[in-house]
Amino acid sequence: MSKVRRGGYVFLTWRGDHSPRHVHVYRDGKLILKWDLDGQRPMAGTASRRVLDLVRQLDSEGLL
C-alpha cells in the first residue's frame, strides 16, 4: 500500500489491486474520489481541479 498526504488530502494505492490502476483520494477520512490513472477519468466521486493537479503531480513523481 502506498499512502501519501499532500494538500490536505490522503492518496492511497494498493499493489496488486484490481485493474485499472487507480488511486483513492480521501479528505477528513471521507472518500472524495477514486481516479483511474490509466484512463484519466473518475471511477467514483467528483474530481476538482486541485485534486487532479495533485494526482498528476504525485503520479509524475512515481508516488502512485
C-alpha positions, 0 to 999 in steps of 0.5 A: 500500500502506498499512502501519501498526504499532500494538500490536505488530502490522503492518496492511497494505492494498493499493489496488486489491486484490481485493474485499472490502476487507480488511486483513492483520494480521501479528505477528513477520512471521507472518500472524495474520489477514486481516479483511474490513472490509466484512463484519466477519468473518475471511477467514483466521486467528483474530481476538482481541479486541485485534486487532479493537479495533485494526482498528476503531480504525485503520479509524475513523481512515481508516488502512485 
